[in-house]
Amino acid sequence: MIIATSLIRGFKNEISSKIFGFWGHIHIMDTGVNNTIEAYPVNVDQVFYPYLDTISTVTYLDNPSFLGYTFYDRMVQKQTNGGVSQIQVFATLPGIIRSKDEIEGIILKGIGKDFNWENLKEYLKEGKELVLPDGAASREILISRQTANRLNLEVGQKLVVHFIKDNDQIQKRFTVAGIYKTGLEEYDKKFAIVDIRILQQLLDWNENQVGGFEVFIDDIDDLNAINEHIYIEQIPNDLYSQTIREKSPSIFEWLELQDINEIVILALMILVSIINMVTALMILILERTNMIGTLKALGYTNWGIRKIFLYYAAYIICIGLFWGNLIGISLCFFQDYFELIKLSEADYYLSVAPIEINWWSILGLNLGTLIITLIFLIIPSYLVTRISPVKAIRFK
């Protein structure tokens, strides 16, 4: 159970962090975009930019919930765990990359000087970050490992990107500054990163016009609450905000299916533990038939004798929990440090099975297993009441 929860939690968080690190948690764009790659300019001179990252917490109304059940008939006031950590500009424009021998469709993502490289640094496999000078726009480009392999490109080589503008073909030459790899094929095969000023020139925008804003938040659990706050309270009517969950629903729906897998695994493990302990308790009672008869003859009540067996069953469960925790946590640390279990990155978006240990979850698993198993042991303990002291002593 510990391995299952740690693996699924690590799996979900690793993939989510890749998506959020590349695209941010919330996008603020023109209302005319409507999930297309067509560029609509947004003026960078906004009341919320760059001051949106001063939001520390947000108070909002939501339905209360308890033990997984949501009470939709009432509303309570809640507060987010964090606020906005970063806001940065971006723009996108499709084009076609041509190297010496190959061509490849691509979407250029333009970034500015406010871009947070910490989110992308761990995925930069070769080369360096883009250098954005104060004067002319940089002609450097970051491409994915997948694109580099298909086009036979390396760091330092040049490539040409073709754009269509007013039915004319425009060419821009770039130098490969670095190669990144997130493992998310949906992003890696599509996107390259360039100076946003290049896209502004191609789109005939001025320096104050961008494609939109990327917003990063402190806690992913606050995503919907902060997005709603931004949309209602912070941005003007000609802009709208959208979470990355809404822009890439397929990946997040797939991740949510892992919750079902986790529930099934935990339910099966609990069922196995209940069956094992019920069997063990019944054997203990049958082996101690003579002792039960003697205790009843001495005046012990049925419930008093049943408690003796339940206490001993709890002792057995605690021993099992101790060894289960020791083995489970040790295997988790072993995988986390040595990364022995490998995955197909094309299928799972990760090259190594990720582990994320949450001590509160482990504590909950231990307490839940102990309590649920003991509750189910109350029923077979009724076997004590069926034992007659006269027959038990006579059998002895």
C-alpha positions as CSV (number, residue, x, y, z in Angstrom):
1,M,0.0,0.0,0.0
2,I,2.9,2.4,0.8
3,I,4.6,1.6,-2.5
4,A,1.4,2.0,-4.5
5,T,0.5,5.4,-2.9
6,S,4.0,6.7,-3.2
7,L,4.4,5.6,-6.8
8,I,1.0,7.1,-7.9
9,R,1.6,10.3,-6.1
10,G,5.1,10.7,-7.6
11,F,3.8,9.8,-11.0
12,K,1.1,12.4,-11.0
13,N,3.3,15.2,-9.5
14,E,6.2,14.6,-11.8
15,I,4.1,14.8,-15.0
16,S,2.1,17.7,-13.6
17,S,5.3,19.6,-12.8
18,K,6.6,19.1,-16.3
19,I,3.4,20.5,-17.9
20,F,3.2,23.4,-15.5
21,G,6.9,24.1,-15.7
22,F,6.7,24.4,-19.5
23,W,3.4,26.3,-19.8
24,G,2.5,27.7,-16.4
25,H,-0.6,27.1,-14.4
26,I,-2.9,29.8,-15.8
27,H,-2.9,31.6,-19.1
28,I,-4.3,35.1,-19.6
29,M,-5.1,35.9,-23.2
30,D,-7.4,37.8,-25.6
31,T,-11.0,36.5,-25.7
32,G,-10.7,36.0,-29.4
33,V,-8.1,33.2,-29.1
34,N,-10.5,30.5,-28.2
35,N,-8.0,27.6,-28.0
36,T,-6.5,28.3,-31.4
37,I,-2.9,29.0,-32.3
38,E,-3.8,32.2,-34.1
39,A,-2.1,35.2,-32.5
40,Y,-4.2,38.0,-30.9
41,P,-2.2,40.9,-29.5
42,V,-2.6,41.8,-25.8
43,N,-1.2,45.1,-24.5
44,V,1.5,44.5,-21.9
45,D,0.5,47.7,-20.0
46,Q,-2.1,46.1,-17.7
47,V,-3.0,46.9,-14.2
48,F,-2.3,43.4,-13.0
49,Y,1.2,43.1,-14.7
50,P,3.6,42.6,-13.2
51,Y,1.9,43.1,-9.8
52,L,-0.2,39.9,-9.9
53,D,2.6,38.0,-8.1
54,T,1.9,40.1,-5.0
55,I,-1.2,38.0,-4.4
56,S,-0.4,35.9,-1.4
57,T,-3.8,34.3,-0.6
58,V,-7.3,34.3,-2.0
59,T,-10.5,34.0,0.0
60,Y,-13.3,32.2,-1.9
61,L,-16.6,30.4,-1.4
62,D,-16.9,26.6,-1.9
63,N,-18.9,23.6,-1.0
64,P,-17.7,21.9,2.2
65,S,-16.6,18.2,2.0
66,F,-16.0,15.5,4.6
67,L,-14.4,12.1,4.0
68,G,-14.7,12.5,0.2
69,Y,-18.4,13.6,0.3
70,T,-19.3,17.1,-0.9
71,F,-22.2,19.0,0.5
72,Y,-23.6,20.8,-2.5
73,D,-26.5,22.4,-0.6
74,R,-24.3,24.8,1.4
75,M,-21.3,27.1,0.9
76,V,-18.5,28.0,3.2
77,Q,-15.7,30.5,3.1
78,K,-12.2,29.1,2.4
79,Q,-8.7,30.4,1.9
80,T,-6.1,29.3,-0.5
81,N,-2.8,27.7,0.7
82,G,-0.8,30.2,-1.3
83,G,-1.0,32.8,-4.1
84,V,0.7,33.8,-7.3
85,S,4.5,33.2,-7.5
86,Q,5.3,34.4,-11.1
87,I,3.8,36.1,-14.1
88,Q,5.5,36.4,-17.5
89,V,4.7,37.3,-21.1
90,F,4.6,34.9,-24.0
91,A,3.6,34.6,-27.6
92,T,3.2,31.7,-30.1
93,L,3.5,31.5,-33.9
94,P,3.5,28.4,-36.1
95,G,6.3,27.9,-38.7
96,I,8.3,25.3,-40.6
97,I,11.9,24.4,-39.6
98,R,14.2,23.5,-42.5
99,S,17.7,22.2,-42.0
100,K,20.1,20.9,-44.6
101,D,18.2,17.6,-45.2
102,E,14.8,17.7,-43.3
103,I,11.8,19.9,-42.7
104,E,9.6,19.9,-39.6
105,G,6.4,21.8,-38.5
106,I,6.9,23.7,-35.3
107,I,5.3,26.3,-33.0
108,L,7.6,29.0,-31.8
109,K,7.1,30.1,-28.2
110,G,8.4,33.6,-27.7
111,I,9.6,34.6,-24.2
112,G,10.7,37.9,-22.6
113,K,13.2,38.9,-20.0
114,D,10.8,38.0,-17.2
115,F,10.9,34.4,-18.2
116,N,11.7,32.1,-15.2
117,W,14.4,29.7,-16.4
118,E,14.3,27.7,-13.1
119,N,11.1,26.0,-14.5
120,L,13.0,24.8,-17.6
121,K,16.5,24.4,-16.4
122,E,16.2,20.8,-15.3
123,Y,15.0,19.8,-18.8
124,L,17.8,21.6,-20.6
125,K,20.0,18.6,-21.7
126,E,22.6,20.4,-23.9
127,G,23.7,23.9,-24.5
128,K,22.6,27.0,-22.6
129,E,19.7,29.3,-21.9
130,L,18.7,32.0,-24.4
131,V,20.6,35.3,-24.1
132,L,18.1,38.2,-24.5
133,P,20.2,41.4,-25.1
134,D,18.8,44.9,-24.6
135,G,19.3,45.9,-28.2
136,A,18.4,43.7,-31.2
137,A,16.4,40.6,-30.8
138,S,18.3,37.4,-30.2
139,R,18.5,34.9,-33.0
140,E,19.1,31.9,-30.8
141,I,16.6,29.1,-30.4
142,L,15.9,26.2,-28.0
143,I,14.6,23.0,-29.6
144,S,13.6,19.7,-28.2
145,R,15.7,16.6,-28.3
146,Q,13.0,15.0,-30.4
147,T,13.2,17.8,-33.0
148,A,17.0,17.8,-33.0
149,N,17.1,14.0,-33.7
150,R,14.6,14.2,-36.5
151,L,16.4,17.1,-38.2
152,N,19.9,16.0,-37.3
153,L,20.7,19.2,-35.5
154,E,23.2,19.9,-32.7
155,V,24.0,22.8,-30.5
156,G,25.7,25.6,-32.4
157,Q,24.2,24.6,-35.8
158,K,22.0,27.0,-37.8
159,L,18.5,26.4,-39.1
160,V,15.9,28.3,-41.0
161,V,12.3,28.7,-40.0
162,H,9.7,29.6,-42.7
163,F,6.6,31.7,-41.9
164,I,3.6,32.6,-44.0
165,K,2.6,36.3,-43.8
166,D,0.1,37.9,-46.2
167,N,0.5,34.9,-48.6
168,D,4.2,35.5,-48.7
169,Q,7.0,33.3,-47.3
170,I,9.3,34.8,-44.8
171,Q,12.5,33.2,-43.6
172,K,14.3,33.6,-40.3
173,R,17.6,32.0,-39.5
174,F,18.4,30.9,-35.9
175,T,21.3,29.3,-34.1
176,V,20.6,26.3,-31.8
177,A,21.5,27.6,-28.3
178,G,20.3,24.5,-26.4
179,I,18.3,21.3,-26.6
180,Y,15.7,20.4,-24.0
181,K,13.7,17.3,-23.2
182,T,10.6,17.2,-21.0
183,G,9.6,13.7,-22.0
184,L,6.1,15.0,-22.9
185,E,5.9,14.1,-26.5
186,E,2.9,16.3,-27.1
187,Y,5.0,19.4,-26.2
188,D,8.5,18.3,-27.3
189,K,7.5,17.5,-30.9
190,K,5.7,20.9,-31.3
191,F,7.5,23.7,-29.5
192,A,10.7,25.6,-29.8
193,I,11.6,28.7,-27.7
194,V,12.8,32.0,-29.1
195,D,13.0,35.7,-28.2
196,I,9.5,37.2,-28.2
197,R,10.7,40.2,-30.1
198,I,11.2,38.0,-33.2
199,L,7.6,37.1,-33.1
200,Q,6.6,40.7,-32.5
201,Q,8.4,41.7,-35.7
202,L,6.8,38.9,-37.8
203,L,3.3,39.8,-36.5
204,D,3.8,43.5,-37.0
205,W,3.3,44.1,-33.2
206,N,4.9,46.8,-31.3
207,E,7.1,46.1,-28.2
208,N,4.1,46.5,-25.9
209,Q,2.1,43.8,-27.5
210,V,2.3,40.1,-26.5
211,G,0.3,36.9,-27.0
212,G,-0.6,36.7,-23.3
213,F,0.6,36.1,-19.8
214,E,1.6,32.9,-18.1
215,V,0.8,32.7,-14.4
216,F,2.5,30.4,-11.9
217,I,0.9,29.6,-8.5
218,D,2.3,28.3,-5.2
219,D,-0.1,25.4,-4.7
220,I,-1.7,23.3,-7.4
221,D,-4.7,22.7,-5.1
222,D,-5.5,26.4,-5.4
223,L,-5.7,26.3,-9.2
224,N,-9.4,26.8,-9.8
225,A,-9.9,29.3,-6.9
226,I,-7.0,31.5,-8.1
227,N,-8.1,31.3,-11.7
228,E,-11.6,32.3,-10.8
229,H,-10.2,35.2,-8.7
230,I,-8.0,36.4,-11.6
231,Y,-10.9,36.2,-14.1
232,I,-13.4,38.0,-11.9
233,E,-11.3,40.4,-9.9
234,Q,-8.0,41.1,-11.8
235,I,-8.3,41.2,-15.6
236,P,-10.4,43.5,-17.8
237,N,-13.4,42.3,-19.8
238,D,-11.5,41.9,-23.1
239,L,-9.2,39.2,-21.6
240,Y,-9.9,35.8,-20.2
241,S,-8.0,33.4,-18.0
242,Q,-7.8,29.6,-18.5
243,T,-6.0,26.9,-16.6
244,I,-3.6,24.5,-18.3
245,R,-6.0,21.7,-17.2
246,E,-8.6,23.2,-19.5
247,K,-6.1,23.6,-22.3
248,S,-4.8,20.0,-22.1
249,P,-7.7,18.0,-20.7
250,S,-6.6,14.6,-22.1
251,I,-3.4,14.4,-20.1
252,F,-5.1,15.4,-16.8
253,E,-8.0,13.1,-17.4
254,W,-5.5,10.3,-17.8
255,L,-3.7,11.3,-14.6
256,E,-7.0,11.3,-12.7
257,L,-7.6,7.7,-13.8
258,Q,-4.6,6.8,-11.6
259,D,-6.7,7.7,-8.6
260,I,-9.1,4.9,-9.5
261,N,-6.1,2.5,-9.7
262,E,-4.9,3.6,-6.3
263,I,-8.4,3.0,-4.8
264,V,-8.6,-0.4,-6.3
265,I,-5.1,-1.4,-5.1
266,L,-5.8,-0.2,-1.5
267,A,-9.2,-1.9,-1.4
268,L,-7.7,-5.2,-2.5
269,M,-4.9,-4.9,0.0
270,I,-7.3,-4.1,2.8
271,L,-9.5,-7.1,1.8
272,V,-6.5,-9.4,1.9
273,S,-5.5,-8.2,5.3
274,I,-9.1,-8.7,6.6
275,I,-9.3,-12.2,5.3
276,N,-5.9,-13.1,6.7
277,M,-6.7,-11.7,10.2
278,V,-10.2,-13.2,10.3
279,T,-8.6,-16.6,9.5
280,A,-5.9,-16.1,12.1
281,L,-8.4,-15.0,14.8
282,M,-10.7,-18.0,14.2
283,I,-7.7,-20.4,14.5
284,L,-6.6,-18.6,17.7
285,I,-10.1,-19.0,19.2
286,L,-10.4,-22.7,18.2
287,E,-6.9,-23.4,19.6
288,R,-7.9,-21.8,22.9
289,T,-11.2,-23.5,23.3
290,N,-10.2,-25.0,26.7
291,M,-8.9,-21.7,28.0
292,I,-12.2,-20.0,26.9
293,G,-14.2,-22.6,28.8
294,T,-12.1,-22.2,31.9
295,L,-12.4,-18.4,31.8
296,K,-16.2,-18.6,31.4
297,A,-16.3,-21.1,34.3
298,L,-14.4,-18.6,36.5
299,G,-16.9,-15.9,35.7
300,Y,-15.5,-14.0,32.7
301,T,-18.1,-12.5,30.3
302,N,-18.2,-13.2,26.6
303,W,-17.2,-9.6,25.8
304,G,-14.3,-9.7,28.3
305,I,-12.9,-12.9,26.6
306,R,-13.5,-11.4,23.1
307,K,-11.5,-8.3,24.1
308,I,-8.5,-10.6,25.0
309,F,-8.5,-12.0,21.5
310,L,-9.1,-8.6,19.9
311,Y,-6.1,-7.2,21.8
312,Y,-4.0,-10.0,20.7
313,A,-5.1,-9.6,17.1
314,A,-4.2,-5.9,17.3
315,Y,-0.8,-6.9,18.5
316,I,-0.4,-9.2,15.5
317,I,-1.6,-6.4,13.2
318,C,0.9,-4.0,14.7
319,I,3.8,-6.4,14.1
320,G,2.7,-6.8,10.5
321,L,2.4,-3.0,10.1
322,F,5.9,-2.6,11.5
323,W,7.5,-5.0,9.0
324,G,5.3,-3.7,6.2
325,N,6.4,-0.1,6.9
326,L,10.0,-1.1,7.1
327,I,10.0,-3.0,3.9
328,G,7.7,-0.6,2.0
329,I,9.5,2.6,2.9
330,S,12.9,1.0,2.4
331,L,11.9,-0.1,-1.2
332,C,10.6,3.4,-1.9
333,F,13.9,5.0,-0.8
334,F,15.8,2.4,-2.7
335,Q,13.9,3.3,-5.9
336,D,14.1,7.0,-5.3
337,Y,17.9,7.0,-4.9
338,F,19.0,4.2,-7.3
339,E,16.2,4.5,-9.9
340,L,16.3,0.8,-10.7
341,I,12.8,0.5,-12.3
342,K,12.8,2.1,-15.7
343,L,9.8,3.2,-17.8
344,S,9.2,3.8,-21.5
345,E,9.2,7.6,-21.7
346,A,7.2,7.5,-25.0
347,D,4.3,5.7,-23.2
348,Y,4.5,7.1,-19.6
349,Y,6.2,10.5,-20.1
350,L,8.8,9.4,-17.5
351,S,12.0,7.4,-17.9
352,V,12.1,6.2,-14.3
353,A,9.3,5.1,-11.9
354,P,9.0,8.2,-9.6
355,I,8.5,8.0,-5.9
356,E,7.1,10.6,-3.6
357,I,6.7,9.6,0.1
358,N,4.0,11.5,2.1
359,W,4.3,10.8,5.8
360,W,0.8,11.8,6.5
361,S,-0.5,9.4,3.9
362,I,1.6,6.6,5.5
363,L,0.2,7.4,8.9
364,G,-3.3,7.4,7.5
365,L,-2.7,4.0,5.9
366,N,-1.4,2.5,9.1
367,L,-4.3,3.9,11.3
368,G,-6.9,3.0,8.6
369,T,-5.6,-0.5,8.2
370,L,-5.6,-1.1,12.0
371,I,-9.0,0.3,12.6
372,I,-10.8,-1.2,9.6
373,T,-9.3,-4.7,10.2
374,L,-10.2,-4.6,13.9
375,I,-13.8,-3.6,13.1
376,F,-14.1,-6.6,10.8
377,L,-12.6,-8.9,13.5
378,I,-15.5,-8.1,15.9
379,I,-17.8,-10.4,13.8
380,P,-15.6,-13.6,14.0
381,S,-14.9,-12.9,17.7
382,Y,-18.6,-13.8,18.3
383,L,-17.4,-17.4,18.0
384,V,-16.4,-17.1,21.6
385,T,-20.1,-16.9,22.6
386,R,-20.8,-20.2,21.0
387,I,-18.3,-22.1,23.2
388,S,-19.9,-23.8,26.2
389,P,-17.7,-23.9,29.3
390,V,-19.0,-27.4,30.3
391,K,-18.2,-28.9,26.9
392,A,-14.9,-27.1,26.6
393,I,-13.7,-28.4,30.0
394,R,-15.0,-31.9,29.4
395,F,-13.1,-31.9,26.0
396,K,-10.0,-31.1,27.9
